[in-house]
Amino acid sequence: MSDLLRGTAVQVAAAVNARQASALEVTEAMLAHVEGVEPGVGAYLTRLDESARSHAARVDRRVRSGESLPLAGVPVAVKDNMCLDGTRTTAASKILAGWVSPYTATAVQRIIDAGGIPIGKSNLDEFAMGSSCENSALGITHNPYDPTRVPGGSSGGSAAAVAAHEATIGLGSDTGGSIREPAAFCNLVGFKPTYGRISRYGLIAFASSLDQIGPLTRTVADAALAYEVMAGYDPMDSTSVQRDVETTGKPLPGDLTGVRVGIVREFDLAKLGAEAASLYQRAYGDLQKLGADLVEVALPTAEYGLATYYLIAPAECSSNLSRFDGIRYGLRVEGDDVTQTYEQTRAAGFGPEVKRRILIGTHALSSGYYDAYYVRAQKARTLIARDFAKAFEACDLIACPAASTPAFEFHAKSDPYSMYLMDYYTIPMSLAGLPALSVPCGWITPAGGTVPMPMGLQLTGPLFAERALLGAAHVYEQATRHAGAHAPQIGGAR
Amino acid sequence: MNTRLPHGSIPILSSEKIDVRYVAKLARIALTDDEVERFGTQLADLLTHVDALAQLDIASVSATAQVIESRNVLRDDLPRPGLDRDVVLAQAPASQGGFFRVPRIIAVKGEAS
């Protein structure tokens, strides 16, 4: 059974469908493992032991009746900004600390319908705003590869859970890098599909034009499997795209012959230091050895991504989070009148980063500043998307770093802007809505660190090119197998 | 002060201009004096980084609100079950008689508001 805890989603589902193991056996083994390692990891804000058992029993009944389920018995960590009927859903915020969701997010429902077993609700930066999980108001999550370091964020709980084998698939949401950066920090594959591919219904909104759900997994094949289960049109989300999802009915390809991989001229690897620069050079070289043609592409406006993002995302968040007012659900702090009730509820309920973003967003949208900030940022977004479209005339995929450093120590980023810089390489793709993933590409022992930490290669494709993107990542992963080089300190051998 | 740029019709504003108390009032967040000072410094710093966008020539560029082509989606206007009222009200900070109980919005004449 411990083999199955270490196994991939593909392996777990195959074993349960073949009735070599029951979903309930897998679940019980997983719950026992979680119980053992959680004190050192802190991946989960809420554990779902009882509902996991009943989901597992239901999966076993379905399998016994002859059904074959794509995720039969696969343990899943659900980021705690996704609704699951009858469970506490907090967004890691004090303002929702006691809120029990009355419905289930579409993506989560599709995972359950496919046989997946939610094991727990995982930690995140409050309302998914952050890059280290340190902005959670409700818990601390440690990186299983070095518990003195952060797991990344905002989907850090799901990343840590999968890295420590406390789940086989982690569900994350990515607004500016919140799946890809924690995947890089925790030696995982983290996949953000094209904007609109997976329904946002039941995902607590941060920045609606950017938010996208996706999986964090230990292999590309598992990411493809989870993606295919979740993707597709949902009438409950009017921005979900009505377009067929290409499935892995055909196997992922075996080499990269003829694939043109773009290397971004403006991304100067030397800025990352000699060790990281040579690591990424080696990764690009490996793509070439696998048959890819490397071509230089230009993204002259990518460097404006961060500035653009830190106007658009806060503007959208200031609007989205206005619903947390202490009236219909969540925390209420009574004031003398309704305005004071709003003001004190929000003062007590939101943490510093959420307040900062609401304030900057409110400023950017306020009268007299709207054109100078918000509209200007929306125009910059047009230019960034245009640069990518032009680049993809010359290449099929773009390769670049997923993050500029390996996982850092707690409290290492004291000023907000230094934390924002963590998403330098992931934000432009988000602004353009493109599918992008991080795949393990090697290890670096950080200055002051004692053990090697994983690094992630980011691959980006044109809109809706998920299939080609996952295929190329699979080829690279199978040829290089960087992920297996080191085991996590917590959660056991891979 | 507004500054007109050589190649853009949109003014960019001086980044020290963020009035944190005013913005917090708009956003309905009560701030302590300490927060006003800290956020003021941090947000002014962030806005200096954001000012880099002034370098972009955006005069003839259209704004992007959404990257994927979207259109109005209408569903058939058919009744269907919604969330159960008791379940929803169980989450309310205060409810009464099947309704959300809200703080007083209009002052009663003769009473201090």
Interface residues (C-beta under 8 A of the other chain):
Chain A: W99 V100 P102 Y103 T194 Y195 G196 S209 P235 S238 T239 V241 T301 Y304 L306 A307 T308 Y310 L311 S318 S322 D325 G326 I327 R328 Y329 G330 L331 R332 E334 G335 D337 V338 T339 Q340 T341 Y342 E343 Q344 R346 A347 F350 P352 K355 R356 I358 L359 I360 T362 H363 S366 G368 Y369 D371 A372 Y373 V375 R376 A377 Q378 K379 A380 R381 T382 L383 A385 D415 P416 Y417 Y420 L431 A432 G433 L463
Chain B: I10 P11 I12 L13 I18 V20 V23 A24 L26 A27 R28 I29 A30 L31 E35 F39 Q42 L43 D45 L46 L47 H49 V50 D51 A52 L53 A54 Q55 L56 I58 V61 S62 A63 T64 A65 Q66 V67 I68 S70 V73 R75 L83 D84 V87 V88 A90 Q91 A92 P93 A94 F100 V102 P103 R104 I105 A107 S113
